[in-house]
């Protein structure tokens, strides 16, 4: 990627030089300024030699980053760890109380960023941008579209994709799902055949407690948990595994079709589809693709390089393809199929924005209370 970025830089510089010759005038100073700043930052990052990232649980995203980063910046070691949100917050608090500042940046769930921003642990991210297109709000559809925290400066969202439950069409008729929407979840025929990434903790299943509560009401959500004997699992990959094995016909939480590769590659046939593409059965999600930077970070230059590399058009395009999740960049094509493409002009709920955090947590607690009442 470093070579790609350098190649891109060289191409832009060459184009500017040609234009300059054509009009017998020097290239604009600002066009040279960002290139000089980039080269200086990369050189300093090479000296630091490491960047430490807390990462999201999406395996396809992690594999892509760990595969492509060394190609781009072989002199900067990438230390990438996946730590559950509650554990990470507790860990950082303990480390900082002991005067240790060990993390550089996070490419993970937005909710952790909200907590840490309130505790003065993360910095505004805009000051890290070097590449000209990243400094242009139009690249990401405007800053209000890109920032998900209330202050609109700490938590930068990189993905935008429709997220609904998924069903196995070999067992759940598509016509029924289209006709009933979320009410199909309450059909007794699917009791003990629904798996849900536990909404009581931050993760891919948490927002669904709020989405389903809005749609079905408290009584409907309670009926889903109690009467349908939902299987709650700790990890999003467990949802996909249950659907691949046929022990579940409906999965709630992760974007199942984006995580099926290892099963389909192994020959497992999965006739899995989302509930639809309308606002009634979807939210617009960023998944675990929120980017933020820690203050007092040990490798500030390597952090800047990582931020610009991750948000670049090339990297965002690659991540979108491996995750099957559209980038929020406006200059990249959709990677979604027709049934996962948003309805033109429709407005979708974005529950991962900080303004919804209280309601999402309350819905998760309600599900937990219902589950406890069953014991």
C-alpha positions as a printed Julia matrix, in Angstrom:
375×3 Matrix{Float64}:
   0.0     0.0     0.0
   2.92    2.32    0.72
   4.08    1.68   -2.84
   0.52    2.24   -4.02
   0.26    5.48   -2.11
   3.66    6.57   -3.36
   2.63    5.61   -6.89
  -0.53    7.63   -6.46
   1.48   10.53   -5.11
   3.89   10.28   -8.03
   1.05   10.21  -10.53
  -0.51   13.27   -9.01
   2.81   15.07   -8.93
   3.48   14.17  -12.57
   0.05   15.44  -13.58
   0.66   18.68  -11.75
   4.06   19.05  -13.4
   2.57   18.52  -16.84
  -0.08   21.1   -16.15
   2.57   23.49  -14.95
   4.58   23.11  -18.14
   1.45   23.67  -20.18
   0.77   27.03  -18.62
   4.39   27.92  -17.83
   3.54   28.24  -14.15
   4.72   26.32  -11.06
   2.53   23.63   -9.47
   0.32   24.88   -6.62
   2.24   25.03   -3.37
  -0.45   23.16   -1.4
  -0.14   20.18   -3.77
   3.5    19.84   -2.75
   2.83   20.55    0.93
   0.76   17.42    1.58
   3.27   15.22   -0.26
   6.14   16.59    1.8
   4.15   16.13    5.0
   3.28   12.55    4.02
   6.89   11.62    3.25
   8.09   13.16    6.5
   5.42   11.33    8.51
   6.18    7.95    6.91
   9.9     8.41    7.59
   9.19    9.22   11.24
   6.78    6.27   11.48
   9.47    3.96   10.12
  11.71    5.13   12.94
   8.99    4.38   15.51
   8.68    0.94   13.96
   5.34   -0.09   15.5
   1.65    0.81   15.59
  -0.67   -0.73   18.21
  -4.31   -1.16   17.23
  -7.38   -2.45   19.05
  -9.42   -4.18   16.36
 -12.96   -5.24   15.56
 -14.03   -8.91   15.69
 -14.73   -9.19   11.94
 -12.19  -11.81   10.89
 -12.28  -10.86    7.22
 -11.39   -7.27    8.09
  -8.58   -8.31   10.41
  -7.14  -10.72    7.88
  -7.18   -8.04    5.19
  -5.44   -5.47    7.4
  -2.83   -7.93    8.63
  -2.15   -9.09    5.07
  -2.01   -5.69    3.34
  -0.34   -3.5     5.96
   3.07   -5.27    5.86
   3.07   -4.94    2.08
   2.5    -1.23    2.4
   4.76   -0.44    5.32
   7.23   -3.28    5.97
   9.23   -1.19    8.43
   6.25   -0.58   10.73
   5.15   -3.62   12.72
   1.39   -3.87   13.19
   0.35   -5.05   16.64
  -3.35   -5.84   16.4
  -5.47   -7.13   19.29
  -9.13   -8.01   19.62
 -10.37   -7.17   23.11
 -14.09   -7.1    24.04
 -15.35   -3.6    24.7
 -15.92   -3.86   28.45
 -12.56   -5.54   28.95
 -10.76   -2.95   26.83
 -12.22    0.0    28.74
 -11.27   -1.59   32.08
  -7.81   -2.43   30.78
  -7.13    1.1    29.56
  -8.32    2.59   32.83
  -5.96    0.31   34.75
  -3.04    0.99   32.43
  -3.46    4.75   32.56
  -3.83    4.77   36.31
  -0.35    3.2    36.34
   0.96    5.81   33.9
   1.05    3.43   30.93
  -0.08    4.59   27.49
   0.08    1.54   25.26
  -2.48    1.99   22.48
  -2.34    4.08   19.33
  -5.69    3.72   17.57
  -8.83    1.61   17.36
 -10.72    0.23   14.39
 -13.56   -1.29   16.32
 -17.03   -0.73   17.76
 -18.25    2.82   18.17
 -19.62    2.41   21.71
 -16.15    2.0    23.22
 -15.12    5.25   21.58
 -18.07    7.06   23.16
 -17.07    5.9    26.63
 -13.4     6.75   26.15
 -14.13   10.18   24.66
 -16.06   11.09   27.81
 -13.06   10.01   29.9
 -10.61   12.14   27.95
  -8.78    9.16   26.47
  -9.09    9.86   22.74
  -8.2    12.8    20.52
 -10.12   14.46   17.68
  -9.22   12.53   14.56
  -9.29   15.24   11.88
  -5.8    16.48   12.8
  -4.46   13.08   11.65
  -5.62   13.54    8.06
  -2.88   14.24    5.51
  -4.21   13.0     2.17
  -6.17   15.8     0.48
  -9.28   13.72   -0.2
  -9.59   12.87    3.5
  -9.64   16.54    4.4
 -12.58   17.07    2.06
 -15.87   16.35    3.89
 -17.55   15.52    0.57
 -15.43   12.36    0.34
 -17.43   10.87    3.22
 -20.75   12.55    2.5
 -20.16   15.37    4.96
 -18.74   15.33    8.47
 -22.17   14.8    10.05
 -22.44   11.61    8.02
 -18.98   10.37    9.0
 -18.81   11.22   12.71
 -21.03    9.17   15.0
 -20.23   10.73   18.4
 -22.3    13.64   19.68
 -19.34   16.02   19.49
 -18.83   15.01   15.84
 -15.05   14.83   16.1
 -13.88   11.63   17.81
 -15.56    8.5    16.37
 -15.24    8.24   12.59
 -17.5     5.71   10.86
 -16.11    4.03    7.74
 -18.85    1.58    6.68
 -22.52    1.97    5.74
 -24.57   -1.13    5.02
 -28.06   -2.47    5.58
 -28.36   -4.83    8.49
 -31.33   -7.09    9.11
 -31.82  -10.61   10.46
 -30.98  -13.42    8.04
 -33.07  -16.51    7.31
 -32.49  -19.86    5.67
 -34.91  -19.99    2.75
 -34.83  -23.8     2.78
 -36.78  -23.68    6.06
 -38.33  -20.2     6.21
 -40.46  -19.24    3.17
 -39.37  -15.99    1.54
 -43.02  -15.07    0.96
 -43.72  -15.29    4.69
 -40.78  -13.04    5.56
 -41.8   -10.49    2.93
 -45.4   -10.47    4.18
 -44.8   -10.47    7.93
 -41.44   -8.74    8.33
 -40.19   -8.96   11.91
 -43.45  -10.6    12.99
 -42.21  -13.74   11.23
 -39.79  -14.11   14.15
 -42.79  -14.86   16.39
 -44.05  -17.79   14.32
 -44.09  -20.9    16.59
 -42.67  -22.9    13.68
 -39.31  -21.25   14.38
 -39.13  -21.82   18.12
 -35.63  -22.9    19.16
 -34.42  -22.13   15.63
 -33.35  -18.53   16.2
 -29.82  -17.57   17.24
 -28.95  -14.06   18.46
 -25.56  -12.5    19.17
 -26.06  -11.56   22.83
 -27.52   -8.03   22.96
 -26.57   -7.51   26.61
 -23.0    -6.6    25.62
 -21.6    -4.34   22.87
 -21.44   -6.19   19.58
 -23.32   -6.97   16.4
 -26.45   -8.11   18.24
 -26.86   -5.23   20.66
 -28.67   -2.75   18.43
 -31.27   -5.36   17.46
 -32.78   -5.26   20.94
 -33.69   -1.64   20.27
 -34.7    -2.2    16.64
 -36.97   -5.13   17.55
 -38.37   -3.33   20.59
 -39.39   -0.41   18.35
 -41.01   -2.79   15.87
 -42.6    -5.45   18.09
 -43.1    -3.52   21.34
 -42.16   -4.81   24.78
 -44.69   -7.62   24.65
 -43.55   -8.78   21.24
 -39.88   -8.68   22.23
 -40.67  -10.63   25.39
 -42.62  -13.2    23.38
 -39.64  -13.58   21.04
 -37.22  -14.25   23.89
 -39.5   -16.5    25.97
 -41.82  -18.35   23.61
 -39.37  -18.69   20.74
 -36.61  -20.02   22.99
 -33.94  -17.89   21.34
 -30.39  -19.19   21.59
 -28.14  -16.33   22.72
 -24.45  -16.72   21.83
 -21.35  -14.78   22.84
 -19.75  -14.3    19.43
 -20.95  -13.23   16.01
 -19.2   -16.16   14.33
 -21.29  -18.51   16.47
 -24.38  -17.11   14.78
 -22.97  -18.02   11.37
 -21.84  -21.44   12.58
 -25.31  -22.32   13.88
 -26.83  -21.33   10.55
 -24.19  -23.26    8.61
 -24.85  -26.38   10.7
 -28.61  -26.0    10.35
 -29.2   -25.78   14.11
 -30.64  -22.29   13.51
 -32.77  -21.04   10.64
 -32.75  -17.37   11.59
 -29.7   -15.4    12.7
 -29.79  -12.04   14.48
 -26.69   -9.9    14.83
 -23.9   -10.08   12.27
 -24.13   -9.68    8.53
 -24.23  -13.43    7.98
 -23.6   -13.36    4.23
 -20.39  -11.42    4.84
 -19.03  -14.09    7.19
 -19.96  -17.27    5.31
 -16.81  -17.55    3.18
 -15.05  -20.22    5.23
 -18.18  -22.37    5.16
 -19.04  -21.93    1.49
 -15.38  -22.54    0.6
 -15.61  -25.81    2.51
 -18.63  -26.79    0.42
 -21.4   -25.89    2.86
 -24.49  -24.76    0.95
 -26.29  -21.92    2.71
 -29.49  -20.56    1.18
 -29.35  -17.5     3.41
 -31.0   -14.14    2.74
 -31.66  -10.89    4.62
 -35.22  -10.11    5.69
 -35.36   -7.45    3.0
 -33.98   -4.04    2.12
 -36.7    -1.73    3.42
 -36.39    0.55    6.47
 -39.05   -1.54    8.26
 -36.69   -4.52    8.64
 -33.29   -2.82    8.61
 -30.97   -0.4    10.22
 -28.07    1.32    8.47
 -25.02   -0.05   10.23
 -21.31    0.64   10.48
 -20.65   -2.77   12.03
 -17.38   -2.61   13.96
 -15.86   -0.13   11.52
 -15.37    2.92   13.72
 -11.96    4.61   13.79
 -10.57    6.71   16.62
  -7.15    7.57   18.04
  -5.91    7.46   21.62
  -4.25   10.49   23.15
  -0.73   10.22   24.57
  -0.25    7.47   22.0
   3.23    5.88   21.92
   3.61    5.98   18.13
   2.03    9.23   16.87
   3.54    9.17   13.4
   2.74    5.51   12.78
  -0.79    6.28   13.94
  -1.15    9.04   11.34
   0.09    6.68    8.65
  -2.38    4.0     9.75
  -5.32    6.43    9.78
  -4.58    7.76    6.29
  -3.9     4.28    4.92
  -7.1     2.84    6.39
  -9.27    5.68    5.08
  -7.66    5.81    1.64
  -9.75    4.87   -1.36
  -7.65    1.77   -2.07
  -7.88    0.34    1.44
 -11.55    1.2     1.88
 -12.33   -0.5    -1.4
 -10.51   -3.64   -0.33
 -12.17   -3.73    3.07
 -15.61   -3.21    1.54
 -15.11   -6.23   -0.7
 -13.82   -8.63    1.97
 -16.44   -7.56    4.52
 -19.27   -7.21    1.99
 -19.97   -3.86    3.61
 -20.07   -0.61    1.64
 -17.59    2.08    2.55
 -18.97    5.49    3.51
 -16.64    6.97    0.91
 -18.76    8.49   -1.84
 -16.26    7.63   -4.59
 -16.5     3.85   -4.23
 -19.1     1.58   -5.86
 -21.52   -0.53   -3.86
 -20.44   -4.09   -3.1
 -23.95   -5.18   -2.09
 -26.29   -7.36   -4.09
 -29.79   -6.23   -4.99
 -31.51   -7.58   -1.86
 -29.07   -5.65    0.36
 -29.15   -2.38   -1.56
 -30.95    0.5     0.19
 -34.23    1.69   -1.28
 -33.49    4.93   -3.1
 -34.59    7.93   -1.08
 -35.56    5.88    1.99
 -34.43    6.96    5.45
 -32.91    4.25    7.66
 -32.37    4.16   11.39
 -28.7     4.43   12.45
 -28.79    3.02   15.96
 -25.02    3.09   16.42
 -24.95    6.87   16.6
 -24.22    8.08   20.11
 -27.61    9.77   20.4
 -29.22    6.3    20.4
 -26.81    4.78   22.93
 -29.1     5.21   25.93
 -32.09    3.6    24.2
 -29.99    0.75   22.8
 -28.55   -0.03   26.23
 -32.01    0.13   27.79
 -33.36   -2.36   25.24
 -30.44   -4.7    25.89
 -31.13   -4.53   29.63
 -34.79   -5.3    28.99
 -33.85   -8.47   27.11
 -31.51   -9.43   29.96
 -34.3    -8.91   32.53
 -36.67  -11.06   30.5
 -34.08  -13.83   30.3
 -33.49  -13.7    34.05
 -37.2   -13.97   34.73
 -37.19  -17.28   32.85
 -34.75  -18.94   35.28
